[in-house]
Amino acid sequence: MGKSTFDDLFTSRLEVAPLYMGYNSKDEEIIFYVKETGNPLHEKIQRKYQKLLERSKKNRKRNRAIMCKIVAESLLDTWVGVLDTSGETIEPTLENKIDSLFRYKKLFYEILDFAADSSNYQDDAPDDDEVDAETEEPIDPDAEVLTPEEESEKN
C-alpha cells in the first residue's frame, strides 16, 4: 500500500461527483450530481434550518421535509435523465429536488450515503507526484498497462 498523508486521505479533489442510477425509459443514463457533506454551503444551510429541525423532532414527517430541503439546497447539485411517468424530463429545480427526495426515501438515503463517502470525491487520475508503491517509481498516466502474462512475455 502506498504512503498517504493526512491531506491525501481527507482532502477532496472534486467539488461535485456523479452518482449513476441506471437508465430511464429512453435508455438515457440517470445521473445525480452530488456535493460532499461538509461543504461550506451544506454547513450554512444546516445552520439555517437548525432551529426548525430541533422544533420538528417529534413530528417525523415535518423533520423529514426539512432534511429534504437541506439535501436539495446543499448536496444535490443537479441531475440528468430523470423522467416523469409520461416520459417527460423533470427539470432539477429546487422544488422538484425537494419533492423527489421527500417522495422517494431510497433516493434521499442514496444521496446522503454517497455525499458522506469522501472516496467519491477523489480524482481517479494519479497526481504528478504519485509513485508506484512497489517500485517507488513515478507513475506515468499515459503508460501502457500490461497484464501479468503480457509482462512475462515481454521479458
C-alpha positions as CSV (number, residue, x, y, z in Angstrom):
1,M,0.0,0.0,0.0
2,G,1.3,3.4,-0.9
3,K,2.1,6.1,1.6
4,S,-0.5,8.8,2.0
5,T,-0.5,12.0,4.1
6,F,-3.5,13.1,6.1
7,D,-4.0,15.7,3.4
8,D,-4.2,13.0,0.7
9,L,-6.7,11.0,2.7
10,F,-9.1,13.8,3.7
11,T,-8.8,16.5,1.1
12,S,-11.4,16.2,-1.6
13,R,-10.3,16.9,-5.2
14,L,-13.8,17.1,-6.8
15,E,-16.5,19.6,-5.8
16,V,-19.3,17.5,-7.4
17,A,-19.3,13.8,-8.1
18,P,-21.7,11.8,-10.4
19,L,-24.0,9.2,-8.8
20,Y,-25.0,6.8,-11.5
21,M,-28.5,5.4,-11.0
22,G,-29.2,3.3,-14.1
23,Y,-31.1,4.1,-17.3
24,N,-34.5,5.7,-17.9
25,S,-37.3,4.5,-20.3
26,K,-35.5,6.3,-23.2
27,D,-32.3,4.3,-22.5
28,E,-30.6,7.5,-21.3
29,E,-28.3,7.3,-18.2
30,I,-29.7,8.7,-15.0
31,I,-27.1,10.7,-13.1
32,F,-27.4,12.7,-10.0
33,Y,-24.5,15.2,-9.4
34,V,-23.9,15.4,-5.6
35,K,-21.7,17.6,-3.5
36,E,-19.8,16.2,-0.5
37,T,-21.3,16.7,3.0
38,G,-19.5,19.3,5.0
39,N,-19.0,21.7,2.1
40,P,-19.4,25.4,3.1
41,L,-22.9,25.7,1.6
42,H,-24.0,22.5,3.3
43,E,-22.8,23.8,6.7
44,K,-24.5,27.2,6.0
45,I,-27.8,25.5,5.1
46,Q,-27.7,23.2,8.1
47,R,-27.3,26.3,10.4
48,K,-30.2,28.0,8.6
49,Y,-32.6,25.1,9.4
50,Q,-31.1,24.1,12.7
51,K,-33.9,25.6,14.9
52,L,-36.6,24.2,12.6
53,L,-35.1,20.8,12.9
54,E,-34.9,20.9,16.7
55,R,-38.6,22.0,16.8
56,S,-39.7,19.2,14.5
57,K,-38.1,16.3,16.3
58,K,-41.4,14.9,17.4
59,N,-43.0,15.3,14.0
60,R,-41.3,12.8,11.7
61,K,-42.9,14.0,8.5
62,R,-42.0,17.6,9.2
63,N,-38.5,16.7,10.2
64,R,-38.0,14.6,7.1
65,A,-39.3,17.5,4.9
66,I,-36.7,19.8,6.4
67,M,-34.0,17.3,5.9
68,C,-35.0,17.0,2.3
69,K,-34.8,20.8,1.9
70,I,-31.2,20.7,3.4
71,V,-30.1,18.0,1.0
72,A,-31.8,19.6,-2.0
73,E,-30.3,23.0,-1.3
74,S,-26.8,22.0,-0.4
75,L,-25.9,18.4,-1.6
76,L,-28.0,17.6,-4.7
77,D,-26.4,19.9,-7.3
78,T,-28.4,18.7,-10.4
79,W,-29.4,15.6,-12.4
80,V,-29.8,14.4,-15.9
81,G,-32.0,11.7,-17.4
82,V,-34.8,11.9,-14.8
83,L,-38.2,11.5,-16.3
84,D,-41.8,11.6,-15.1
85,T,-44.3,8.8,-15.6
86,S,-45.2,10.1,-19.1
87,G,-41.6,10.2,-20.2
88,E,-41.1,13.9,-20.0
89,T,-37.8,15.3,-18.5
90,I,-38.1,16.6,-14.9
91,E,-36.0,19.7,-14.6
92,P,-33.8,19.9,-11.5
93,T,-35.4,22.9,-9.9
94,L,-35.2,23.3,-6.1
95,E,-38.9,22.4,-5.8
96,N,-38.5,19.2,-7.9
97,K,-35.5,18.2,-6.0
98,I,-37.3,18.6,-2.6
99,D,-40.3,16.8,-3.9
100,S,-38.3,13.9,-5.3
101,L,-36.2,13.5,-2.2
102,F,-39.4,13.5,0.0
103,R,-41.3,11.2,-2.2
104,Y,-38.5,8.6,-2.7
105,K,-36.9,7.8,0.6
106,K,-34.4,5.4,-1.1
107,L,-33.2,8.3,-3.3
108,F,-32.8,10.5,-0.3
109,Y,-30.7,7.9,1.5
110,E,-28.7,7.0,-1.6
111,I,-27.7,10.7,-2.0
112,L,-26.9,11.1,1.7
113,D,-24.7,8.0,1.7
114,F,-22.9,9.0,-1.5
115,A,-22.3,12.5,-0.2
116,A,-20.9,11.2,3.1
117,D,-18.3,8.9,1.4
118,S,-15.2,11.1,0.8
119,S,-13.8,8.5,-1.6
120,N,-16.4,9.6,-4.2
121,Y,-14.7,13.0,-4.4
122,Q,-11.2,11.8,-5.1
123,D,-9.9,12.3,-8.6
124,D,-9.1,8.9,-10.2
125,A,-6.2,10.3,-12.2
126,P,-2.9,10.0,-10.5
127,D,-1.2,13.2,-9.3
128,D,2.0,14.2,-11.0
129,D,4.0,13.2,-7.9
130,E,2.3,9.8,-7.3
131,V,4.7,6.9,-7.2
132,D,4.2,3.1,-7.6
133,A,4.1,1.5,-4.1
134,E,6.3,-1.4,-5.1
135,T,8.9,0.2,-7.3
136,E,8.7,3.7,-5.9
137,E,9.0,4.9,-9.5
138,P,6.8,7.8,-10.7
139,I,3.5,6.7,-12.2
140,D,3.2,7.6,-15.9
141,P,-0.6,8.1,-16.5
142,D,0.0,7.6,-20.3
143,A,1.9,4.3,-19.9
144,E,0.5,1.2,-21.5
145,V,-0.8,-1.2,-18.8
146,L,0.2,-4.8,-19.3
147,T,-1.4,-7.9,-17.8
148,P,0.9,-10.2,-15.8
149,E,1.0,-12.6,-18.8
150,E,2.0,-9.9,-21.3
151,E,4.6,-8.6,-18.8
152,S,6.2,-12.1,-18.6
153,E,6.1,-12.5,-22.5
154,K,7.8,-9.1,-22.8
155,N,10.7,-10.2,-20.5
